[in-house]
Amino acid sequence: MASRWESMSIHPQTKAARAIELALLQFNQRSWSDHFIARLAAIGVSSLFVWTLVGPRWGAFIAACAVVGFFWDTYATRVLHSTIAEFASFDVAQARTKRASMIAIVAVGSAIYCLPYAILALAPPPGAILGMIFATGAMSLIIGQHVLTQSMSLWTLPTPTFALAANAMTLAPGWPGVGCAVFALIAAANAYALATAAWRASQDLIEAQLELEEAAAGLDRQVTARTRDLAAAVEEARAANEQKSAFLSAASHDLRQPLQAATAYMAVIESRAEADISAIATKALTALDVTNDILGSLLDVSRLNAGAVEVRTRDFAADGLLARLRLQFEGAAAAKKVQLNFASSSLTLRCDPDLLERIVANYVGNAIRYTEVGAVEVNCAPRGGFARLSVRDTGIGIPSDKLASIFDDFVQLNNVARSRSNGYGLGLSVAKRVAEVISCKIGVESELGNGSTFWVDVPITNTAPAPLELVGAKSSPPRFVHVLLVEDDEMVASATILALEDEGYKPKHVASMQEALSAITQGYRPEVILSDVRLPDGYGPDLISKLRMELSSNTPAVLLTGDTVLGKAEADRIGIPILRKPVTPRVLFEMLNKLNAIQ
């Protein structure tokens, strides 16, 4: 019968402690401790034999000694069970101490059981014979049971060995008795050898059990880790899907509004007199500008999520960036009668200036938009090893419970009616994504009613900064005149040609790769090439490479595309700038002016 304590799941922290615990469990299973009926039967049978064959007094003596041993064994059992039950709380040193105590208790128990067998040597015949039989049986039990340690049997074998030798010398007095005693010692040595073999077998079982437990624990850890990873992936996918659904829902709503307005304005244009067309067309263009701004923000989000934004880190002066921002926003601030202040800074920053400008421009635009009376202050000051670019306004502020969500998509805390004059709720989410791309930390500090401060921390360097071009400065008249436009969409081509002609360019439109090459063969010499990426018979970057070979010159070129990633690798490889559709005339002319400036 297996011990009920064996089923307990105890898991000490160390392998050594676990090995001691398993040895205690094995000892408990092999001992007679839990075999109550068998123990009583052994006591009764041995006492009955002595009573019958030797005499009643000797039988009573053996029975009394056996009862004492039985109670001692009961005490040992309680100690063993208590040790096993509390084993998880022991460290290795305590476990070894408990094992030593258990061996000492068992050694005392063996002495209690076996010393009466030695005393049988003084009993009338056949007392000595019975003593030898009982001592031999005790040795057999010790061989199979006392395997807590390799040396345990050295503590428990001496008493039955002494009983065996004493009874042998009684049966054969003189030198024959001495010989019998020697044979008793030899028997004890053999018993020790067998006990050592049993201990080794026990250790093999323990090692196998430990390896099995380690393998099972490793498998459990792998299953747990894989389950945790899968759960995290499922949760991440679910959150991304919910975010995408919410994003598309809000985006579709915001896109429908200006498109609906533009459609209505165009319908009115068809039915009105020519004198009314100008004002209505202005409103239609405003609605389309709103649509274009939203699409631009959505495109930014898409490109940032797709990792399609190239980071060009360099050193530049903070004052140059602040000057660009001043030119960009001084008109909007003046229109709202909000004071716009820029503090001067001598710091040199290291990051992508264009992407950093996107972040701070979002801050400044929002600050002007939500400040009715007061000022907006833009500052750049050292903070540890970084420069903190901060934008502080005197607007309405942000509730503390809303600060965590202010950088989420389409979050507009003070635009319940979703007025277009207050933006679309994408600016700060774009700023957050851009900050992640350039590895800069951003944040906000605000108190309801006391304005807000949005900031971004940028690395500082001591190297000489490169100058930044002042966007918005007066540009020189275009030197480029002849523009080759490769566009297969007739509506887009017609609008682009009209805008180019109004600006003083002379565009030539072709709809395919073959038409473009044919025009060059016939003698047409463009000064700049505008090409869509996806053409009916080819690829925009490939076309530009072929045209440059035909022209034997590195003709300036610009790629136009509605895709977020398509063409980027090829464009980077041959050094072609990309404009993402929809492209406003202003953006197109700024790009042409840049190309003109470097020629």
C-alpha positions as CSV (number, residue, x, y, z in Angstrom):
1,M,0.0,0.0,0.0
2,A,1.4,3.4,-1.0
3,S,1.7,6.1,1.6
4,R,-0.9,8.8,1.4
5,W,1.9,11.3,1.9
6,E,3.4,10.3,-1.4
7,S,0.6,12.0,-3.4
8,M,1.5,15.4,-1.9
9,S,3.0,17.8,-4.5
10,I,6.0,19.5,-2.8
11,H,8.3,21.6,-5.0
12,P,11.3,23.0,-3.2
13,Q,13.4,25.6,-4.9
14,T,16.5,23.6,-5.4
15,K,17.3,20.3,-7.0
16,A,19.2,19.1,-3.9
17,A,16.3,19.7,-1.6
18,R,13.9,18.0,-4.0
19,A,16.3,14.9,-4.1
20,I,16.2,14.6,-0.3
21,E,12.4,14.9,-0.4
22,L,12.1,12.1,-2.9
23,A,14.4,9.9,-0.8
24,L,12.2,10.5,2.2
25,L,9.1,9.6,0.2
26,Q,10.8,6.4,-1.0
27,F,11.8,5.5,2.6
28,N,8.3,6.1,3.8
29,Q,6.9,3.9,1.0
30,R,9.4,1.0,1.7
31,S,9.1,1.0,5.5
32,W,6.5,-0.7,7.6
33,S,5.3,2.6,9.0
34,D,2.0,2.5,7.1
35,H,1.5,-1.3,7.3
36,F,-0.2,-1.4,10.6
37,I,-1.8,-4.9,10.3
38,A,1.5,-6.5,9.0
39,R,3.4,-4.9,11.9
40,L,1.0,-6.3,14.5
41,A,1.0,-9.7,12.9
42,A,4.8,-9.8,13.0
43,I,4.8,-8.9,16.7
44,G,2.2,-11.5,17.5
45,V,3.9,-14.3,15.5
46,S,7.4,-13.7,16.8
47,S,6.2,-13.5,20.4
48,L,4.1,-16.7,20.0
49,F,7.1,-18.6,18.7
50,V,9.2,-17.6,21.7
51,W,6.3,-18.2,24.1
52,T,5.8,-21.7,22.7
53,L,9.4,-22.8,22.0
54,V,11.3,-21.1,24.8
55,G,8.8,-20.3,27.5
56,P,6.0,-17.9,28.6
57,R,8.3,-15.4,30.3
58,W,10.6,-15.1,27.3
59,G,7.6,-14.7,25.1
60,A,6.2,-12.0,27.3
61,F,9.6,-10.3,27.3
62,I,9.9,-10.3,23.4
63,A,6.2,-9.1,23.1
64,A,6.9,-6.2,25.6
65,C,10.0,-5.1,23.7
66,A,8.1,-5.3,20.4
67,V,5.4,-3.1,21.8
68,V,8.0,-0.5,22.9
69,G,9.5,-0.7,19.4
70,F,6.0,-0.3,17.9
71,F,5.3,2.9,19.8
72,W,8.8,4.2,18.9
73,D,8.1,3.4,15.3
74,T,4.8,5.3,15.6
75,Y,6.7,8.3,16.8
76,A,9.2,8.0,13.9
77,T,6.2,7.8,11.5
78,R,4.8,11.1,12.8
79,V,8.2,12.7,12.5
80,L,8.6,11.4,9.0
81,H,5.1,12.5,7.9
82,S,5.6,16.0,9.4
83,T,8.9,16.4,7.7
84,I,7.4,15.5,4.3
85,A,4.4,17.7,4.8
86,E,6.5,20.7,5.7
87,F,9.3,20.0,3.3
88,A,8.5,23.0,0.9
89,S,9.4,25.4,3.7
90,F,12.9,23.9,4.2
91,D,16.1,25.1,2.5
92,V,18.8,22.6,1.6
93,A,20.6,22.9,5.0
94,Q,17.4,22.3,6.9
95,A,16.5,19.4,4.7
96,R,19.8,17.7,5.4
97,T,19.4,18.3,9.1
98,K,15.9,16.7,9.0
99,R,17.3,13.7,7.1
100,A,20.0,13.2,9.7
101,S,17.4,13.4,12.5
102,M,15.3,10.7,10.7
103,I,18.4,8.4,10.4
104,A,19.1,8.8,14.1
105,I,15.5,8.0,15.0
106,V,15.5,4.9,12.8
107,A,18.8,3.7,14.3
108,V,17.3,3.9,17.8
109,G,14.3,2.0,16.6
110,S,16.4,-0.7,15.1
111,A,18.3,-1.1,18.5
112,I,15.0,-1.4,20.4
113,Y,13.8,-4.1,18.0
114,C,17.1,-6.0,17.7
115,L,18.6,-5.9,21.2
116,P,16.0,-8.4,22.6
117,Y,17.2,-10.8,19.8
118,A,20.7,-10.7,21.3
119,I,19.3,-11.3,24.8
120,L,17.7,-14.6,23.5
121,A,21.3,-15.9,23.5
122,L,20.7,-16.3,27.3
123,A,17.4,-18.1,26.9
124,P,17.0,-21.9,27.0
125,P,17.2,-23.7,23.7
126,P,16.1,-23.0,21.0
127,G,16.3,-19.3,22.1
128,A,19.6,-18.7,20.4
129,I,18.4,-20.2,17.2
130,L,15.3,-18.0,17.2
131,G,17.6,-15.0,18.0
132,M,19.7,-15.7,14.9
133,I,16.6,-16.1,12.7
134,F,15.1,-12.8,13.9
135,A,18.5,-11.0,13.5
136,T,18.8,-12.3,10.0
137,G,15.3,-11.1,9.2
138,A,16.1,-7.7,10.6
139,M,19.2,-7.5,8.3
140,S,17.1,-8.3,5.3
141,L,14.7,-5.5,6.1
142,I,17.5,-3.0,6.6
143,I,19.0,-4.0,3.2
144,G,15.9,-3.0,1.3
145,Q,14.6,-0.1,3.4
146,H,17.4,1.9,5.0
147,V,18.5,3.8,1.8
148,L,18.1,7.5,2.8
149,T,21.8,7.8,2.4
150,Q,24.6,5.5,1.4
151,S,25.9,5.3,5.0
152,M,22.4,4.9,6.7
153,S,22.8,1.1,7.1
154,L,26.1,1.6,9.0
155,W,24.0,3.1,11.8
156,T,21.3,0.5,11.7
157,L,23.2,-2.8,11.0
158,P,25.4,-3.0,14.1
159,T,22.5,-4.1,16.5
160,P,21.2,-7.1,14.4
161,T,24.9,-8.0,13.6
162,F,25.6,-8.1,17.4
163,A,22.5,-10.2,18.0
164,L,23.6,-12.6,15.2
165,A,27.1,-13.0,16.6
166,A,26.0,-13.4,20.2
167,N,23.5,-16.2,19.4
168,A,26.1,-17.9,17.1
169,M,28.7,-17.9,19.9
170,T,26.1,-19.3,22.3
171,L,25.4,-22.2,20.0
172,A,29.1,-22.9,19.4
173,P,31.2,-22.1,22.4
174,G,35.0,-21.5,22.2
175,W,36.8,-21.1,18.9
176,P,33.9,-22.4,16.8
177,G,31.8,-19.6,18.3
178,V,34.5,-17.0,17.4
179,G,34.3,-18.4,13.8
180,C,30.6,-18.0,13.8
181,A,31.0,-14.4,15.0
182,V,33.4,-13.7,12.2
183,F,30.8,-15.2,9.7
184,A,28.3,-12.8,11.3
185,L,30.5,-9.9,10.5
186,I,31.0,-11.2,7.0
187,A,27.2,-11.4,6.7
188,A,26.9,-7.8,7.9
189,A,29.5,-6.7,5.3
190,N,27.5,-8.4,2.6
191,A,24.3,-6.8,3.9
192,Y,26.0,-3.4,3.7
193,A,27.1,-4.1,0.1
194,L,23.5,-5.0,-0.8
195,A,22.2,-2.0,1.0
196,T,24.6,0.2,-1.0
197,A,23.4,-1.4,-4.2
198,A,19.8,-0.7,-3.1
199,W,20.8,2.9,-2.4
200,R,22.3,3.3,-5.8
201,A,19.1,2.0,-7.4
202,S,17.1,4.4,-5.3
203,Q,19.3,7.3,-6.4
204,D,18.8,6.3,-10.1
205,L,15.1,6.4,-9.5
206,I,15.4,9.8,-7.9
207,E,17.5,11.1,-10.8
208,A,15.1,9.8,-13.3
209,Q,12.2,11.5,-11.4
210,L,14.1,14.8,-11.2
211,E,14.8,14.7,-14.9
212,L,11.2,13.9,-15.6
213,E,10.0,16.8,-13.4
214,E,12.5,19.2,-15.0
215,A,11.3,18.2,-18.5
216,A,7.7,18.5,-17.5
217,A,8.4,21.9,-15.9
218,G,10.2,23.0,-19.1
219,L,7.3,21.9,-21.2
220,D,4.9,23.7,-18.9
221,R,6.9,26.9,-19.2
222,Q,7.0,26.6,-23.0
223,V,3.2,26.0,-23.1
224,T,2.6,28.9,-20.7
225,A,4.9,31.2,-22.7
226,R,3.4,30.1,-26.0
227,T,-0.1,30.5,-24.6
228,R,0.8,34.0,-23.2
229,D,2.3,35.0,-26.6
230,L,-0.7,33.8,-28.4
231,A,-3.1,35.5,-26.1
232,A,-1.1,38.7,-26.4
233,A,-1.1,38.4,-30.2
234,V,-4.8,37.8,-30.2
235,E,-5.4,40.8,-28.0
236,E,-3.1,43.0,-30.1
237,A,-4.9,41.9,-33.3
238,R,-8.3,42.6,-31.6
239,A,-7.2,46.0,-30.4
240,A,-5.7,46.8,-33.8
241,N,-8.9,45.7,-35.6
242,E,-11.0,47.8,-33.2
243,Q,-8.7,50.8,-33.7
244,K,-8.8,50.4,-37.5
245,S,-12.6,50.2,-37.5
246,A,-12.9,53.3,-35.4
247,F,-10.3,55.0,-37.5
248,L,-12.1,54.2,-40.8
249,S,-15.5,55.1,-39.3
250,A,-14.3,58.6,-38.2
251,A,-12.3,59.1,-41.4
252,S,-15.2,58.3,-43.7
253,H,-17.5,60.7,-41.8
254,D,-15.0,63.5,-42.0
255,L,-14.3,62.9,-45.7
256,R,-18.0,62.8,-46.7
257,Q,-18.7,66.3,-45.2
258,P,-16.4,68.4,-47.4
259,L,-17.0,66.2,-50.5
260,Q,-20.8,66.7,-50.0
261,A,-20.2,70.5,-49.7
262,A,-18.0,70.5,-52.8
263,T,-20.6,68.5,-54.8
264,A,-23.3,70.9,-53.8
265,Y,-21.3,73.9,-54.7
266,M,-20.4,72.4,-58.1
267,A,-24.1,71.7,-58.8
268,V,-24.9,75.3,-58.0
269,I,-22.1,76.5,-60.4
270,E,-23.8,74.6,-63.2
271,S,-27.1,76.5,-62.7
272,R,-25.8,80.0,-61.8
273,A,-24.8,83.0,-63.8
274,E,-21.2,83.6,-64.5
275,A,-21.0,86.5,-62.0
276,D,-21.8,84.1,-59.1
277,I,-19.3,81.5,-60.1
278,S,-16.2,83.0,-58.5
279,A,-17.6,83.1,-54.9
280,I,-19.1,79.6,-55.2
281,A,-16.0,78.2,-56.7
282,T,-14.0,79.6,-53.8
283,K,-16.2,77.8,-51.3
284,A,-15.9,74.6,-53.4
285,L,-12.1,74.9,-53.4
286,T,-12.2,75.4,-49.6
287,A,-14.2,72.3,-49.2
288,L,-11.8,70.4,-51.4
289,D,-8.9,71.8,-49.5
290,V,-10.4,70.4,-46.3
291,T,-10.7,67.0,-48.0
292,N,-7.1,67.2,-49.2
293,D,-6.0,68.1,-45.7
294,I,-7.8,65.1,-44.2
295,L,-6.4,62.8,-46.9
296,G,-3.0,64.2,-46.2
297,S,-3.3,63.4,-42.5
298,L,-4.7,59.9,-43.3
299,L,-1.8,59.3,-45.7
300,D,0.6,60.4,-43.0
301,V,-0.9,57.9,-40.6
302,S,-0.8,55.2,-43.2
303,R,2.8,55.8,-44.1
304,L,3.9,56.0,-40.5
305,N,2.1,52.8,-39.6
306,A,3.7,51.1,-42.7
307,G,7.2,52.2,-41.7
308,A,7.5,54.0,-45.1
309,V,8.9,57.3,-43.6
310,E,12.6,57.8,-44.2
311,V,14.5,59.4,-41.3
312,R,17.3,61.8,-42.3
313,T,19.1,62.7,-39.1
314,R,21.5,65.7,-39.2
315,D,22.6,68.5,-37.0
316,F,20.8,71.9,-37.3
317,A,20.3,75.1,-35.4
318,A,17.2,75.3,-33.3
319,D,16.8,79.0,-34.3
320,G,16.5,78.0,-37.9
321,L,13.6,75.6,-37.1
322,L,11.9,78.3,-35.0
323,A,12.2,80.8,-37.9
324,R,10.5,78.4,-40.2
325,L,7.7,77.9,-37.8
326,R,7.3,81.6,-37.3
327,L,6.9,82.1,-41.1
328,Q,4.4,79.2,-41.2
329,F,2.1,80.4,-38.5
330,E,2.4,84.2,-38.0
331,G,-0.4,84.8,-40.5
332,A,-2.8,82.4,-38.7
333,A,-2.0,83.9,-35.3
334,A,-2.5,87.4,-36.6
335,A,-5.9,86.4,-38.1
336,K,-7.1,85.2,-34.7
337,K,-5.4,88.2,-32.9
338,V,-3.4,85.8,-30.8
339,Q,0.2,86.9,-29.9
340,L,2.8,84.4,-31.2
341,N,6.1,84.5,-29.4
342,F,9.3,82.6,-30.3
343,A,12.2,82.6,-27.8
344,S,15.6,82.6,-29.4
345,S,17.9,79.6,-28.9
346,S,21.6,78.9,-29.5
347,L,21.2,75.1,-29.2
348,T,22.2,72.7,-32.0
349,L,19.8,69.8,-32.4
350,R,20.4,66.3,-33.9
351,C,17.4,64.6,-35.5
352,D,15.4,64.8,-38.7
353,P,14.4,68.6,-38.9
354,D,11.5,68.0,-41.3
355,L,9.9,65.4,-39.1
356,L,10.6,67.4,-35.9
357,E,8.9,70.4,-37.6
358,R,5.8,68.2,-38.2
359,I,5.5,67.6,-34.5
360,V,6.0,71.2,-33.4
361,A,3.9,72.5,-36.2
362,N,1.0,70.4,-34.9
363,Y,1.5,71.8,-31.5
364,V,1.6,75.4,-32.7
365,G,-1.4,74.9,-35.0
366,N,-3.5,73.4,-32.2
367,A,-2.4,76.1,-29.7
368,I,-3.5,78.9,-32.1
369,R,-6.7,77.1,-32.9
370,Y,-7.8,76.6,-29.2
371,T,-6.6,80.0,-27.9
372,E,-9.2,82.7,-28.2
373,V,-7.5,85.4,-26.1
374,G,-3.9,85.5,-25.0
375,A,-0.6,84.2,-26.4
376,V,1.2,81.2,-27.7
377,E,4.8,80.8,-26.7
378,V,7.3,78.6,-28.4
379,N,10.5,77.8,-26.5
380,C,13.6,75.7,-26.9
381,A,15.6,75.2,-23.7
382,P,18.2,72.6,-22.5
383,R,17.0,69.8,-20.2
384,G,19.7,67.4,-19.2
385,G,21.2,66.0,-22.4
386,F,18.2,67.1,-24.4
387,A,16.6,70.2,-25.7
388,R,12.9,70.6,-24.8
389,L,10.9,72.2,-27.6
390,S,7.7,73.4,-25.9
391,V,4.6,75.2,-27.1
392,R,2.6,76.9,-24.3
393,D,-0.8,78.5,-24.8
394,T,-3.3,80.4,-22.7
395,G,-6.3,78.4,-24.0
396,I,-8.9,76.4,-22.2
397,G,-6.7,73.6,-21.0
398,I,-7.3,69.8,-20.8
399,P,-9.0,67.9,-18.0
400,S,-6.5,65.6,-16.2
401,D,-8.6,62.5,-16.9
402,K,-8.3,63.2,-20.7
403,L,-4.5,63.7,-20.9
404,A,-3.9,60.0,-21.5
405,S,-6.1,60.0,-24.7
406,I,-5.1,63.3,-26.2
407,F,-2.6,61.7,-28.6
408,D,-5.2,59.1,-29.9
409,D,-6.7,59.2,-33.4
410,F,-9.7,61.6,-33.9
411,V,-9.7,62.8,-30.3
412,Q,-11.1,66.3,-30.1
413,L,-11.9,67.2,-26.5
414,N,-13.4,70.6,-27.1
415,N,-15.0,70.0,-30.5
416,V,-18.2,68.1,-29.7
417,A,-19.9,69.5,-32.8
418,R,-16.8,68.4,-34.9
419,S,-16.4,71.9,-36.4
420,R,-13.9,71.8,-39.3
421,S,-12.4,75.1,-38.0
422,N,-11.1,73.1,-35.0
423,G,-9.3,70.4,-37.0
424,Y,-10.0,66.7,-37.5
425,G,-8.4,65.1,-34.4
426,L,-5.4,63.6,-36.4
427,G,-2.7,66.2,-35.7
428,L,-1.5,64.9,-32.3
429,S,-1.8,61.3,-33.3
430,V,0.4,62.0,-36.3
431,A,2.8,63.8,-33.9
432,K,2.9,60.8,-31.6
433,R,3.7,58.5,-34.6
434,V,6.4,60.8,-35.9
435,A,8.0,61.0,-32.4
436,E,8.2,57.2,-32.3
437,V,9.9,57.2,-35.7
438,I,12.6,59.7,-34.7
439,S,12.9,58.2,-31.2
440,C,11.9,61.4,-29.4
441,K,9.8,61.6,-26.2
442,I,6.7,63.8,-26.3
443,G,4.2,64.8,-23.7
444,V,1.7,67.3,-22.4
445,E,1.2,69.3,-19.2
446,S,-2.2,71.0,-18.7
447,E,-4.7,72.2,-16.2
448,L,-8.3,72.9,-17.0
449,G,-8.7,76.7,-17.5
450,N,-5.0,77.5,-17.3
451,G,-3.8,76.5,-20.8
452,S,-1.6,73.6,-22.0
453,T,2.1,73.0,-22.7
454,F,3.0,70.4,-25.3
455,W,6.6,69.4,-25.6
456,V,9.1,67.2,-27.4
457,D,12.6,66.3,-26.2
458,V,15.4,66.3,-28.9
459,P,19.0,65.3,-28.6
460,I,21.6,68.1,-28.4
461,T,25.0,68.2,-30.2
462,N,28.0,70.5,-30.1
463,T,28.8,70.2,-33.9
464,A,28.3,73.1,-36.3
465,P,24.7,73.1,-37.5
466,A,23.6,73.1,-41.1
467,P,21.3,76.0,-42.2
468,L,17.6,75.3,-42.8
469,E,15.7,76.6,-45.8
470,L,13.1,79.1,-44.8
471,V,9.8,77.7,-46.3
472,G,7.5,80.5,-47.3
473,A,10.3,82.9,-48.4
474,K,9.8,84.6,-51.7
475,S,10.9,82.3,-54.6
476,S,12.4,83.4,-57.8
477,P,10.5,83.0,-61.1
478,P,10.7,79.4,-62.5
479,R,13.7,78.7,-64.7
480,F,12.1,75.4,-65.8
481,V,9.7,76.0,-68.7
482,H,9.2,72.7,-70.5
483,V,7.6,70.1,-68.3
484,L,6.9,66.5,-69.4
485,L,3.9,65.2,-67.6
486,V,3.4,61.4,-67.8
487,E,-0.1,60.6,-66.4
488,D,-2.6,58.1,-67.6
489,D,-5.6,59.6,-65.7
490,E,-7.1,62.3,-68.0
491,M,-8.9,64.2,-65.2
492,V,-5.7,64.5,-63.1
493,A,-3.6,65.3,-66.2
494,S,-6.0,68.1,-67.3
495,A,-6.1,69.7,-63.9
496,T,-2.3,69.5,-63.6
497,I,-1.7,71.0,-67.0
498,L,-4.1,73.9,-66.2
499,A,-2.2,74.6,-63.0
500,L,1.2,74.5,-64.7
501,E,0.1,76.8,-67.5
502,D,-1.3,79.3,-65.0
503,E,2.1,79.4,-63.3
504,G,4.0,80.0,-66.5
505,Y,5.2,76.5,-67.4
506,K,4.8,74.8,-70.8
507,P,3.7,71.3,-70.1
508,K,3.6,68.4,-72.6
509,H,1.3,65.5,-71.6
510,V,1.7,61.9,-72.5
511,A,-0.3,59.0,-71.1
512,S,2.2,56.1,-71.2
513,M,5.8,55.0,-71.1
514,Q,5.8,54.4,-74.8
515,E,4.5,57.8,-75.7
516,A,7.1,59.5,-73.4
517,L,10.0,57.6,-75.1
518,S,8.5,58.4,-78.5
519,A,8.3,62.1,-77.7
520,I,12.0,62.1,-76.8
521,T,12.9,60.2,-80.0
522,Q,11.0,62.9,-82.0
523,G,13.2,65.6,-80.5
524,Y,11.3,66.9,-77.4
525,R,13.6,68.0,-74.7
526,P,11.9,68.5,-71.3
527,E,13.6,70.5,-68.5
528,V,11.8,68.5,-65.8
529,I,9.8,65.3,-65.7
530,L,6.6,64.6,-63.7
531,S,5.6,61.0,-63.8
532,D,3.0,58.8,-62.1
533,V,4.5,55.7,-60.5
534,R,2.1,53.2,-62.0
535,L,1.7,53.5,-65.8
536,P,-0.3,51.3,-68.2
537,D,2.9,49.9,-69.8
538,G,5.5,50.3,-67.1
539,Y,6.9,51.7,-63.9
540,G,7.6,55.4,-63.3
541,P,11.1,55.0,-61.8
542,D,12.1,52.8,-64.8
543,L,10.7,55.3,-67.2
544,I,12.7,58.2,-65.7
545,S,15.9,56.1,-65.9
546,K,15.3,55.4,-69.6
547,L,14.4,59.0,-70.3
548,R,17.6,60.2,-68.7
549,M,19.6,57.7,-70.7
550,E,17.9,58.9,-73.9
551,L,18.5,62.5,-73.0
552,S,22.1,61.9,-71.9
553,S,21.5,64.1,-68.9
554,N,20.4,63.8,-65.2
555,T,17.1,65.6,-65.9
556,P,15.3,66.7,-62.7
557,A,12.2,64.5,-62.1
558,V,9.4,64.1,-59.6
559,L,7.3,61.0,-59.0
560,L,3.6,61.3,-58.3
561,T,1.7,58.5,-56.6
562,G,-1.3,57.7,-54.6
563,D,0.3,54.7,-52.9
564,T,1.9,55.0,-49.4
565,V,4.9,52.7,-50.1
566,L,4.9,51.8,-53.8
567,G,8.0,53.2,-55.6
568,K,9.9,54.4,-52.5
569,A,12.8,51.9,-52.8
570,E,13.3,52.6,-56.5
571,A,12.9,56.3,-56.1
572,D,15.5,56.3,-53.3
573,R,17.9,54.2,-55.4
574,I,17.9,56.7,-58.3
575,G,17.4,59.8,-56.2
576,I,13.9,60.9,-57.2
577,P,11.6,62.8,-54.9
578,I,8.1,61.6,-54.4
579,L,4.9,63.6,-54.0
580,R,1.8,61.7,-52.6
581,K,-1.5,62.4,-54.3
582,P,-3.6,64.4,-54.0
583,V,-0.9,67.1,-54.8
584,T,-2.0,70.7,-54.5
585,P,-0.5,73.2,-56.9
586,R,1.3,74.9,-54.1
587,V,3.1,71.8,-53.0
588,L,4.0,70.9,-56.7
589,F,5.4,74.4,-57.3
590,E,7.4,74.3,-54.1
591,M,9.0,71.1,-55.3
592,L,9.7,72.5,-58.7
593,N,11.3,75.6,-57.1
594,K,13.5,73.3,-55.0
595,L,14.6,71.4,-58.1
596,N,15.2,74.7,-59.8
597,A,17.3,76.0,-57.0
598,I,19.8,73.1,-57.1
599,Q,20.3,73.2,-60.8
